[in-house]
Amino acid sequence: MYSIGYLSKKTGVKVPTIRYYEDIGLLSSERNAGNQRRYSAQGLERLSFIRHARDLGLSLEAIRDLLALGADPDAPCADVHAITRAHLADVQARIAKLKRLEKELKRIEANCHAEDVGECYVIEALADHGLCAGAH
């Protein structure tokens, strides 16, 4: 059995976050005679899974669903793929939006030839959305 500090050190997840995951039911522990949390090797593996999934940007709800699916060896892998595809679509949409923002910021900056802030096109464009080239 492992202490919460050991789990934190091994996974890089902060102690308050581990407590939070326990509070919302993603992780479980036992209590020793001194009422300290103790985690099994399976708890360490589960926390590592949660950490990696969070690093990949998955929501806690998606992680909860994946953990439930992972606990049932007979569950269809298609359900896991559906969660993954939905997250991938969200990531791709965010990337597309960031690319539009990058293009617009480059355009705004390139159109500024002022010497003084009073004539700065960047300031004007930020103040007037109508000066933007398109939706972003």
Backbone hydrogen bonds in HBPLUS format (Angstrom, degrees):
<---DONOR---> <-ACCEPTOR-->    atom                        ^
c    i                          cat <-CA-CA->   ^        H-A-AA   ^      H-
h    n   atom  resd res      DA  || num        DHA   H-A  angle D-A-AA Bond
n    s   type  num  typ     dist DA aas  dist angle  dist       angle   num
A0002-TYR N   A0039-TYR O   2.61 MM  37  4.87 161.9  1.64 142.8 149.5     1
A0039-TYR N   A0002-TYR O   2.72 MM  37  4.87 159.0  1.76 138.5 146.0     2
A0007-LEU N   A0003-SER O   3.11 MM   4  6.47 162.6  2.14 149.3 153.4     3
A0008-SER N   A0004-ILE O   2.95 MM   4  6.14 156.9  2.00 145.0 151.7     4
A0009-LYS N   A0005-GLY O   2.94 MM   4  6.16 159.0  1.98 146.3 151.6     5
A0010-LYS N   A0006-TYR O   2.88 MM   4  6.08 163.3  1.91 156.7 161.0     6
A0011-THR N   A0007-LEU O   2.96 MM   4  5.98 150.9  2.05 149.5 156.2     7
A0012-GLY N   A0008-SER O   2.76 MM   4  5.29 143.6  1.89 142.9 151.0     8
A0017-THR N   A0014-LYS O   2.97 MM   3  5.29 121.8  2.32 105.7 120.8     9
A0018-ILE N   A0014-LYS O   2.99 MM   4  6.38 152.7  2.06 153.6 162.3    10
A0019-ARG N   A0015-VAL O   2.97 MM   4  6.29 161.9  2.00 158.0 162.7    11
A0020-TYR N   A0016-PRO O   2.91 MM   4  6.14 151.7  1.99 140.1 148.4    12
A0021-TYR N   A0017-THR O   2.86 MM   4  6.15 161.6  1.89 153.5 157.4    13
A0022-GLU N   A0018-ILE O   3.00 MM   4  6.28 149.0  2.10 144.8 153.5    14
A0023-ASP N   A0019-ARG O   2.80 MM   4  6.11 155.8  1.86 149.4 156.8    15
A0024-ILE N   A0020-TYR O   2.94 MM   4  6.25 149.1  2.04 155.2 162.7    16
A0026-LEU N   A0021-TYR O   2.83 MM   5  5.14 143.0  1.97 163.1 160.9    17
A0025-GLY N   A0022-GLU O   3.09 MM   3  5.07 158.9  2.14 103.8 110.0    18
A0030-GLU N   A0038-ARG O   2.88 MM   8  5.17 168.3  1.89 153.2 156.0    19
A0038-ARG N   A0030-GLU O   2.72 MM   8  5.17 142.0  1.86 155.1 158.6    20
A0032-ASN N   A0036-GLN O   2.98 MM   4  5.47 152.7  2.05 143.3 151.1    21
A0035-ASN N   A0032-ASN O   2.88 MM   3  5.07 157.3  1.93 117.6 119.4    22
A0043-GLY N   A0040-SER O   3.00 MM   3  4.94 119.8  2.37  92.0 107.4    23
A0044-LEU N   A0040-SER O   3.03 MM   4  6.47 148.4  2.14 146.2 154.6    24
A0045-GLU N   A0041-ALA O   2.99 MM   4  6.31 157.9  2.04 148.1 153.7    25
A0046-ARG N   A0042-GLN O   2.84 MM   4  6.05 155.7  1.90 145.8 153.1    26
A0047-LEU N   A0043-GLY O   2.88 MM   4  6.09 157.3  1.94 145.7 151.6    27
A0048-SER N   A0044-LEU O   2.94 MM   4  6.16 153.9  2.01 145.9 153.4    28
A0049-PHE N   A0045-GLU O   2.94 MM   4  6.20 152.8  2.02 146.3 153.5    29
A0050-ILE N   A0046-ARG O   2.91 MM   4  6.22 162.4  1.94 150.8 155.3    30
A0051-ARG N   A0047-LEU O   2.84 MM   4  6.03 163.9  1.87 151.5 155.9    31
A0052-HIS N   A0048-SER O   2.98 MM   4  6.16 164.6  2.00 149.0 152.8    32
A0053-ALA N   A0049-PHE O   2.89 MM   4  6.07 165.1  1.91 155.2 159.9    33
A0054-ARG N   A0050-ILE O   2.85 MM   4  6.04 155.8  1.90 151.4 158.2    34
A0055-ASP N   A0051-ARG O   2.86 MM   4  6.11 152.9  1.93 146.6 154.7    35
A0056-LEU N   A0052-HIS O   3.01 MM   4  6.32 137.1  2.20 141.9 153.2    36
A0056-LEU N   A0053-ALA O   3.17 MM   3  5.06 127.6  2.46  91.0 104.6    37
A0058-LEU N   A0053-ALA O   3.02 MM   5  5.55 157.0  2.08 156.4 149.0    38
A0057-GLY N   A0054-ARG O   2.84 MM   3  4.87 155.1  1.90 104.1 111.4    39
A0063-ILE N   A0059-SER O   2.93 MM   4  6.22 158.2  1.98 150.0 156.6    40
A0064-ARG N   A0060-LEU O   2.85 MM   4  6.03 155.4  1.91 145.2 151.9    41
A0065-ASP N   A0061-GLU O   3.00 MM   4  6.30 157.5  2.05 147.0 152.8    42
A0066-LEU N   A0062-ALA O   2.85 MM   4  6.12 157.5  1.90 150.2 156.6    43
A0067-LEU N   A0063-ILE O   2.83 MM   4  6.02 158.4  1.88 153.1 158.7    44
A0068-ALA N   A0064-ARG O   3.00 MM   4  6.22 155.1  2.07 145.0 151.8    45
A0069-LEU N   A0065-ASP O   2.93 MM   4  6.20 158.1  1.98 148.0 154.2    46
A0070-GLY N   A0066-LEU O   2.80 MM   4  5.95 157.8  1.84 147.3 154.1    47
A0071-ALA N   A0067-LEU O   3.03 MM   4  6.19 130.8  2.28 138.4 150.0    48
A0071-ALA N   A0068-ALA O   3.26 MM   3  5.19 135.7  2.47  93.4 105.2    49
A0072-ASP N   A0069-LEU O   3.06 MM   3  5.40 158.1  2.11 109.8 116.8    50
A0075-ALA N   A0072-ASP O   2.92 MM   3  5.38 167.1  1.94 121.2 125.3    51
A0079-ASP N   A0076-PRO O   3.09 MM   3  5.76 150.3  2.18 113.8 120.3    52
A0080-VAL N   A0077-CYS O   2.96 MM   3  5.14 121.7  2.31 101.5 116.2    53
A0081-HIS N   A0077-CYS O   2.96 MM   4  6.36 159.4  2.00 154.3 160.5    54
A0082-ALA N   A0078-ALA O   2.89 MM   4  6.10 147.7  1.99 142.4 151.0    55
A0083-ILE N   A0079-ASP O   3.22 MM   4  6.48 155.5  2.28 142.2 147.2    56
A0084-THR N   A0080-VAL O   2.97 MM   4  6.27 161.0  2.01 150.9 156.7    57
A0085-ARG N   A0081-HIS O   2.75 MM   4  5.93 162.5  1.78 153.9 158.5    58
A0086-ALA N   A0082-ALA O   3.01 MM   4  6.14 158.3  2.06 144.0 149.7    59
A0087-HIS N   A0083-ILE O   3.05 MM   4  6.30 158.3  2.10 146.9 152.6    60
A0088-LEU N   A0084-THR O   2.85 MM   4  6.06 159.4  1.90 150.9 157.3    61
A0089-ALA N   A0085-ARG O   2.89 MM   4  6.10 157.3  1.95 149.3 154.8    62
A0090-ASP N   A0086-ALA O   3.13 MM   4  6.38 153.0  2.21 142.3 149.1    63
A0091-VAL N   A0087-HIS O   2.91 MM   4  6.23 158.5  1.96 153.0 158.9    64
A0092-GLN N   A0088-LEU O   2.85 MM   4  6.08 162.2  1.88 153.9 158.8    65
A0093-ALA N   A0089-ALA O   2.96 MM   4  6.15 151.5  2.05 143.4 151.0    66
A0094-ARG N   A0090-ASP O   3.00 MM   4  6.27 155.3  2.06 147.4 154.0    67
A0095-ILE N   A0091-VAL O   2.89 MM   4  6.17 155.6  1.95 151.0 158.1    68
A0096-ALA N   A0092-GLN O   2.95 MM   4  6.16 160.3  1.99 146.9 151.9    69
A0097-LYS N   A0093-ALA O   3.00 MM   4  6.26 156.3  2.05 145.2 151.6    70
A0098-LEU N   A0094-ARG O   2.88 MM   4  6.13 158.8  1.92 149.1 155.2    71
A0099-LYS N   A0095-ILE O   2.87 MM   4  6.14 150.5  1.96 150.6 158.7    72
A0100-ARG N   A0096-ALA O   3.04 MM   4  6.36 151.1  2.13 145.0 152.3    73
A0101-LEU N   A0097-LYS O   2.92 MM   4  6.24 157.2  1.97 150.5 157.2    74
A0102-GLU N   A0098-LEU O   2.83 MM   4  6.04 156.7  1.88 146.7 153.3    75
A0103-LYS N   A0099-LYS O   2.98 MM   4  6.17 162.9  2.00 146.9 150.9    76
A0104-GLU N   A0100-ARG O   2.97 MM   4  6.18 162.0  2.01 149.3 154.2    77
A0105-LEU N   A0101-LEU O   2.88 MM   4  6.04 165.4  1.90 154.6 158.6    78
A0106-LYS N   A0102-GLU O   2.95 MM   4  6.12 158.7  2.00 150.7 156.5    79
A0107-ARG N   A0103-LYS O   2.98 MM   4  6.18 156.0  2.04 145.3 152.1    80
A0108-ILE N   A0104-GLU O   2.87 MM   4  6.10 165.7  1.90 156.0 159.4    81
A0109-GLU N   A0105-LEU O   2.97 MM   4  6.07 167.2  1.99 147.7 151.5    82
A0110-ALA N   A0106-LYS O   2.88 MM   4  5.97 156.2  1.94 146.1 153.3    83
A0111-ASN N   A0107-ARG O   3.07 MM   4  6.22 136.9  2.27 144.0 154.3    84
A0111-ASN N   A0108-ILE O   3.25 MM   3  5.30 133.5  2.48  96.3 108.4    85
A0112-CYS N   A0109-GLU O   3.25 MM   3  5.45 163.8  2.28 107.8 111.8    86
A0119-GLU N   A0116-ASP O   3.07 MM   3  5.67 156.3  2.13 114.4 120.9    87
A0120-CYS N   A0117-VAL O   3.05 MM   3  4.70 168.1  2.07 105.3 108.0    88
A0124-GLU N   A0120-CYS O   3.13 MM   4  6.45 161.3  2.17 147.0 152.6    89
A0125-ALA N   A0121-TYR O   2.76 MM   4  5.91 166.3  1.78 154.9 158.1    90
A0126-LEU N   A0122-VAL O   2.96 MM   4  6.14 155.2  2.02 149.2 155.9    91
A0127-ALA N   A0123-ILE O   3.04 MM   4  6.19 141.0  2.20 141.2 151.7    92
A0127-ALA N   A0124-GLU O   3.12 MM   3  5.10 124.1  2.45  93.3 107.9    93
A0128-ASP N   A0124-GLU O   2.94 MM   4  6.11 129.6  2.20 143.7 157.7    94
A0131-LEU N   A0128-ASP O   2.97 MM   3  5.81 169.7  1.98 125.6 129.0    95
A0132-CYS N   A0129-HIS O   3.07 MM   3  5.55 164.0  2.10 114.9 119.2    96
